[in-house]
Amino acid sequence: MPTPLKILVPVKRVIDYAVKPRVNKAHTAVETQDIKHSMNPFDELSIEAAVRMRERGKPQVDDILALSAGPAKCVDVLRTAMAMGADRSIHVEIPKSDTTGELEPLGVAKLLQKVVQEEQRNLVILGKQSIDDDSSQTGQMLAGLLGWGQATQASKIEFDEMDRVSVTREVDGGVETLRAPLPMVITTDLRLNEPRYVSLPNIMKAKKKKLEKKSLGDYGVEEGRRLKTVRVDEPPLRQGGGKVEDVDGMISKLKELGAI
């Protein structure tokens, strides 16, 4: 009989994907004050994947735990995760600071390692990257710290009767399928699914679900930083294109620009 799944889904609060980021006046970071935030789109895919596993019924899903680490407003994305179908959530509160900033990928991975061990998880599903820093490192680091198998950029996830997970992912020129036993870390890609619309009744139900407050100290994790952002600048403005009459004109223009 397949082992029941206890799933951990980390979620991150980021600037909404529809908002155009702008650099702050000090050129030290992207401006976040009074900017709309939402759940990282790749993490939405992860929550949806976990909920669909439960709905299929095979294997049995005992618990879906959502977790977010950051300032107080991270509660908003945890409520969204529970409205989508997560059973409960943990908010590891990290007060916003101009000197420390947010956790780096390694710090997040160490935190998740402690949560996995304390909550006795056997499957972690998380976005392949967050759309703010695009590091794409946390899942791989977590698998290394835990000594678990990993499959990244999943576009399809399947289980068999032997507690093995088959993960299909897109690669250059085709697709690749990986198979590994539980426990496992899986990172999600955009083609995995389409997250469901969160209805008002489910938003109201989510308010009654358990949301636990924790700190980094509760897990014995330090907020130490290894990286320093030297400067942040807007990308240079692109020059407008021009029209040419024919192929000869195009070749002349390319020669003029030094492209050929």
C-alpha positions as CSV (number, residue, x, y, z in Angstrom):
1,M,0.0,0.0,0.0
2,P,1.4,3.4,-0.9
3,T,2.7,5.6,1.9
4,P,0.3,8.5,2.8
5,L,1.8,11.8,1.7
6,K,2.6,14.6,4.2
7,I,3.3,17.5,1.9
8,L,5.1,20.8,2.6
9,V,4.5,23.7,0.2
10,P,6.7,26.8,0.8
11,V,5.1,30.0,-0.6
12,K,6.6,33.4,-1.1
13,R,5.1,36.9,-1.1
14,V,6.4,38.8,-4.1
15,I,5.5,41.9,-6.2
16,D,2.5,40.9,-8.3
17,Y,3.5,39.6,-11.7
18,A,1.4,42.3,-13.5
19,V,3.2,45.2,-11.8
20,K,6.2,46.7,-13.5
21,P,9.0,46.9,-10.9
22,R,11.0,50.1,-10.5
23,V,14.3,50.8,-8.8
24,N,14.2,52.9,-5.6
25,K,15.9,56.3,-5.4
26,A,18.9,54.9,-3.5
27,H,19.5,52.3,-6.2
28,T,19.8,49.6,-3.6
29,A,16.7,47.5,-4.4
30,V,13.4,47.4,-6.2
31,E,10.7,49.7,-4.7
32,T,8.2,47.7,-2.6
33,Q,6.4,50.4,-0.7
34,D,2.8,50.7,-1.6
35,I,3.2,48.1,-4.4
36,K,0.7,45.3,-4.9
37,H,2.0,41.9,-3.8
38,S,0.7,38.4,-4.3
39,M,1.8,34.8,-4.1
40,N,4.7,33.8,-6.3
41,P,3.1,32.3,-9.4
42,F,5.3,29.1,-9.3
43,D,4.2,28.6,-5.7
44,E,0.6,28.8,-6.8
45,L,1.4,25.8,-9.1
46,S,2.8,23.9,-6.2
47,I,-0.3,24.4,-4.0
48,E,-2.5,23.4,-6.9
49,A,-0.4,20.3,-7.5
50,A,-0.7,19.2,-3.8
51,V,-4.5,19.8,-3.8
52,R,-5.0,17.8,-7.0
53,M,-3.0,14.9,-5.5
54,R,-5.5,14.9,-2.6
55,E,-8.5,15.1,-5.0
56,R,-7.2,12.1,-7.0
57,G,-7.0,10.0,-3.8
58,K,-4.1,7.9,-4.9
59,P,-1.8,8.1,-3.0
60,Q,-3.6,9.3,0.1
61,V,-2.7,12.8,1.2
62,D,-2.8,13.2,5.0
63,D,-1.8,16.8,5.3
64,I,-0.8,19.8,3.2
65,L,1.2,22.4,5.1
66,A,1.9,25.8,3.6
67,L,4.8,27.8,5.0
68,S,6.1,31.4,4.4
69,A,9.0,33.3,5.9
70,G,8.9,37.1,5.9
71,P,7.2,40.2,7.2
72,A,3.7,40.2,8.8
73,K,2.0,40.7,5.4
74,C,3.0,37.1,4.4
75,V,-0.1,36.0,6.2
76,D,-2.0,37.2,3.1
77,V,-0.4,34.6,0.8
78,L,-0.8,31.9,3.5
79,R,-4.5,32.6,3.6
80,T,-4.7,32.3,-0.1
81,A,-2.8,29.0,0.0
82,M,-5.4,27.7,2.6
83,A,-8.2,29.0,0.5
84,M,-6.9,27.0,-2.4
85,G,-6.8,23.8,-0.3
86,A,-3.9,23.7,2.1
87,D,-4.9,22.3,5.5
88,R,-2.9,24.6,7.7
89,S,0.1,27.0,7.6
90,I,3.1,28.3,9.4
91,H,4.3,31.9,9.2
92,V,8.0,32.3,10.2
93,E,8.0,36.0,10.9
94,I,11.1,38.0,9.9
95,P,10.7,41.7,10.6
96,K,11.6,43.8,7.6
97,S,15.0,45.5,7.9
98,D,17.0,47.7,5.6
99,T,20.2,46.0,6.8
100,T,19.3,42.4,6.6
101,G,16.7,42.2,3.9
102,E,15.0,38.8,3.1
103,L,16.5,35.4,3.6
104,E,18.9,34.1,1.0
105,P,18.2,30.7,-0.8
106,L,20.6,28.8,1.6
107,G,18.9,30.3,4.6
108,V,15.5,29.3,3.3
109,A,16.7,25.8,2.5
110,K,18.1,25.4,6.1
111,L,14.7,26.6,7.5
112,L,12.8,24.2,5.3
113,Q,15.1,21.4,6.4
114,K,14.1,22.0,10.0
115,V,10.4,22.2,9.2
116,V,10.5,19.0,7.2
117,Q,12.2,17.2,10.1
118,E,9.9,18.7,12.8
119,E,6.7,18.2,10.8
120,Q,7.7,14.7,9.5
121,R,7.1,15.6,5.8
122,N,7.9,13.1,3.0
123,L,7.3,15.3,0.0
124,V,8.2,19.0,-0.6
125,I,6.7,20.8,-3.6
126,L,7.9,24.3,-4.3
127,G,8.2,26.7,-7.2
128,K,11.4,26.3,-9.3
129,Q,12.1,30.0,-8.6
130,S,10.6,33.2,-7.3
131,I,9.9,36.0,-9.8
132,D,11.7,38.6,-7.7
133,D,15.2,37.3,-7.3
134,D,15.0,34.4,-9.9
135,S,17.7,32.5,-7.9
136,S,16.3,29.0,-8.7
137,Q,18.4,27.5,-5.9
138,T,16.3,26.7,-2.9
139,G,14.8,23.4,-4.0
140,Q,18.2,22.0,-5.0
141,M,19.8,23.1,-1.8
142,L,17.0,21.6,0.3
143,A,17.4,18.2,-1.4
144,G,21.1,18.3,-0.7
145,L,20.6,19.2,3.0
146,L,18.0,16.4,3.4
147,G,19.8,13.9,1.3
148,W,16.6,13.3,-0.7
149,G,16.1,12.7,-4.4
150,Q,15.0,15.8,-6.4
151,A,13.3,16.6,-9.7
152,T,13.2,20.1,-10.9
153,Q,11.0,22.1,-13.3
154,A,8.2,19.5,-13.2
155,S,5.5,19.6,-15.9
156,K,3.9,16.3,-14.8
157,I,3.9,14.3,-11.6
158,E,2.7,10.7,-11.2
159,F,2.9,8.1,-8.5
160,D,3.0,4.3,-8.6
161,E,2.2,1.6,-6.1
162,M,5.8,1.3,-4.9
163,D,6.1,4.8,-3.5
164,R,8.0,5.9,-6.6
165,V,7.4,9.3,-8.1
166,S,7.7,9.9,-11.9
167,V,8.3,13.5,-12.9
168,T,8.3,14.7,-16.4
169,R,10.1,17.9,-17.3
170,E,10.8,19.8,-20.5
171,V,14.4,19.9,-21.8
172,D,15.9,21.2,-25.0
173,G,14.4,19.3,-27.9
174,G,11.9,17.2,-25.9
175,V,10.9,16.0,-22.5
176,E,12.7,14.0,-19.8
177,T,11.1,11.7,-17.2
178,L,12.8,11.1,-13.8
179,R,11.8,8.4,-11.3
180,A,12.7,8.3,-7.6
181,P,11.3,6.9,-4.4
182,L,9.8,9.0,-1.6
183,P,10.9,11.1,0.3
184,M,11.5,13.7,-2.5
185,V,11.8,17.4,-3.4
186,I,10.0,18.6,-6.5
187,T,10.1,22.0,-8.1
188,T,7.3,23.1,-10.4
189,D,7.3,24.7,-13.8
190,L,4.5,26.7,-15.6
191,R,3.2,23.8,-17.7
192,L,2.4,21.6,-14.6
193,N,-1.2,23.0,-14.2
194,E,-3.4,26.0,-14.1
195,P,-4.2,27.1,-10.5
196,R,-7.8,27.3,-9.5
197,Y,-9.8,30.5,-8.9
198,V,-10.1,31.2,-5.2
199,S,-13.8,31.6,-4.4
200,L,-15.2,33.8,-1.6
201,P,-16.6,30.9,0.4
202,N,-13.2,29.2,0.4
203,I,-11.6,32.5,1.5
204,M,-14.0,32.6,4.4
205,K,-13.2,28.9,5.3
206,A,-9.5,29.6,5.2
207,K,-9.9,32.1,8.1
208,K,-10.9,29.2,10.4
209,K,-7.9,27.1,9.5
210,K,-4.8,27.0,11.7
211,L,-2.1,29.6,11.1
212,E,0.8,29.1,13.4
213,K,3.4,31.9,14.2
214,K,7.0,31.0,14.5
215,S,10.4,32.7,14.5
216,L,13.8,31.6,13.0
217,G,15.0,31.1,16.6
218,D,12.3,28.4,17.1
219,Y,14.0,26.4,14.4
220,G,17.6,27.2,15.4
221,V,18.2,29.0,12.1
222,E,20.2,32.2,11.9
223,E,19.5,35.1,9.5
224,G,23.2,35.4,8.4
225,R,23.7,36.9,5.0
226,R,26.5,36.0,2.6
227,L,25.6,38.3,-0.3
228,K,25.6,42.0,-0.7
229,T,23.7,43.9,-3.4
230,V,26.1,46.6,-4.6
231,R,23.7,48.5,-6.9
232,V,20.5,48.1,-8.7
233,D,19.8,49.9,-12.0
234,E,17.0,50.0,-14.6
235,P,17.9,48.2,-17.9
236,P,19.0,50.7,-20.6
237,L,16.3,52.0,-22.8
238,R,16.0,50.2,-26.1
239,Q,16.4,52.3,-29.3
240,G,13.5,52.2,-31.8
241,G,13.8,50.1,-34.8
242,G,14.0,51.2,-38.4
243,K,12.7,50.0,-41.7
244,V,14.7,49.1,-44.8
245,E,13.4,48.8,-48.4
246,D,14.9,45.5,-49.4
247,V,17.6,42.8,-48.5
248,D,20.4,45.0,-49.8
249,G,19.3,47.8,-47.6
250,M,19.2,45.4,-44.6
251,I,22.7,44.1,-45.3
252,S,24.0,47.7,-45.6
253,K,22.4,48.7,-42.3
254,L,23.8,45.7,-40.5
255,K,27.3,46.5,-41.8
256,E,26.9,50.1,-40.7
257,L,26.0,48.9,-37.2
258,G,29.0,46.5,-37.2
259,A,26.7,43.4,-36.8
260,I,28.3,41.7,-39.9
